[in-house]
């Protein structure tokens, strides 16, 4: 079941959050930056993972934190041209996002995730159009046994009616 809401994803009651990044991302902008501020060990663990595995666009990486929170990093964006910490990631592609969503669907089933919160994936820094992305979200996540909460409208500090 997919439910669209207005609010601040950082105030979700869901224990699992998914968002888009690039391989070797530095979490310097958008939701990734806010997640880095709230979960600094996640971004450190992500950098370590990337150094050891050199992931490509289309892959996912899940992190588990204190209190049972899980963050699934969907690498839908192309990596930046540079490994410098101030380099911006590349844009997302529909193909990479689709691959990520398929892997996310498998992860949700395998891990028995009951509820997951996501933003309008890859539409900010990633540069994709929500109309295209919404179709992919519906196709890949719409028939899962989990509740998928999509934060379609951002309202800072507002707890959504999930």
Secondary structure, DSSP 8 states (H G I E B T S, - for coil): -EEEEEE-GGG---SEEEEEEETT----SHHHHHHHHH-HHHHHHHHHHHHHH---TT-EEEEE-GGG-EEEEEEEE---S--STT-----B-HHHHHHHHHHHHHHHHHTT--EEEEESTTSSTT---HHHHHHHHHHHHTTSSSEEEEEEEE-TT-----
